[in-house]
Amino acid sequence: MTRQRLSLFLPTLGLIAALVAGCVQVSSATAPPTTTGTTQGTTQNAALPGSSGAPVAGAASSPTTSTAPAGPVDPFAPVVEIVKQAQPSVVTVITENGLGSGIIYSADGRIVTNNHVVASGTTYKVAFASGEQVPATLVGTDPATDVAVLKVDKTGLPAATFEQNLPQVGQLAVAIGSPLGFENSVTAGIVSGLQRTIPGSAQESAALVDLIQTDAAISPGNSGGALVDADSHVIGMNVAYIPPAQSAVSIGFAIPATTVTSVADDLIAGKAVQHAFLGVRYGTLTPEIAQQYAIHSDHGLIVLDVQSGTPADQAGIKPGDVIVSVDGQQMNQVEDLIAALHQHAPGDTIPIVIERNNDQQTLQVTLGNQ
């Protein structure tokens, strides 16, 4: 995504009077509280994203046995099974001003959704896949990650399974939610990218970082819904998309499940959510990359980009460096850095061991605020 002026939609399907945000226009999909599938206008920050069978010479002829050709193979059969397992855990979140989607987080009634979904109103109802609607109360929100938790007075709910490892680029991704008010809608695609960043709007929203990009269609109303993998596990919470008006084709975004669960757990426990920030784009150091670039380390995270002015930049971390450990914790995969940062608060100074030109050095990094 370029830094040009984009109209970015946070898919809460909103009332037609929703306003356009400045700079990067973010649209939440919040729909009017209806399940009939309204198609009203475009909004920003919208909460509503073998053998031939020939005879053998000289052989005695025998009756021909014909085998009926097998029926056509349905390439989408796996998606059907995925949806059967995951759909009961996805809900519609209704406010007095619109609607979005949500995911059942725990059997005792906790629902996770986007902050911009609940921000569209002050009273909430949750509609389950069964059609039942019940009132909900707000447990807490975290605007920085756009995660919120609701609570309904109901137990024995089919809680979703949240995947704690990041998905791989190219793997199957299925989005489930209520786009434009059409409840329990399903779209399918792949994971298109990881660690995407959406610039924020000074008037409307903060930047969102470390997002999953997908080409599964995301629309207003999908906000807060589930992005699931081939095992019907939630890999992300749908949050935004770039609309076709910006010359985009199927560019949607989801908050990684590991972020959703860590923030939700803090909100449920009544803790202040911390957002320690380093400021690098990175990937896992694979044996192939290490061999290609003559890197001695057999583990670590390779730095792909460093954002100017961030803690990583100020500490001297550069593209091409390999992050070997963070605060004494060995880095083997990208989730390790996310987990390490979650243990610290903005302002903490921690040691980060890097390998550069086959030499290791320790840098002291003062973490920033996301």
Secondary structure as UniProt FT lines:
FT   STRAND          7..9
FT   TURN            16..17
FT   STRAND          25..26
FT   TURN            57..58
FT   TURN            75..76
FT   HELIX           77..86
FT   HELIX           87..89
FT   STRAND          90..95
FT   STRAND          99..104
FT   TURN            107..108
FT   STRAND          110..113
FT   HELIX           115..118
FT   TURN            119..120
FT   STRAND          124..127
FT   TURN            129..130
FT   STRAND          133..142
FT   TURN            143..146
FT   STRAND          147..152
FT   TURN            169..170
FT   STRAND          172..177
FT   HELIX           179..181
FT   TURN            183..184
FT   STRAND          185..198
FT   TURN            202..204
FT   STRAND          208..214
FT   TURN            220..221
FT   TURN            223..224
FT   STRAND          226..228
FT   TURN            230..231
FT   STRAND          234..242
FT   HELIX           244..246
FT   STRAND          251..256
FT   HELIX           257..269
FT   STRAND          276..277
FT   STRAND          280..284
FT   HELIX           287..292
FT   TURN            293..294
FT   STRAND          301..306
FT   TURN            308..309
FT   HELIX           311..315
FT   TURN            319..320
FT   STRAND          322..326
FT   TURN            327..328
FT   STRAND          329..330
FT   HELIX           334..342
FT   TURN            346..347
FT   STRAND          349..356
FT   TURN            357..358
FT   STRAND          359..366
FT   STRAND          368..369
//
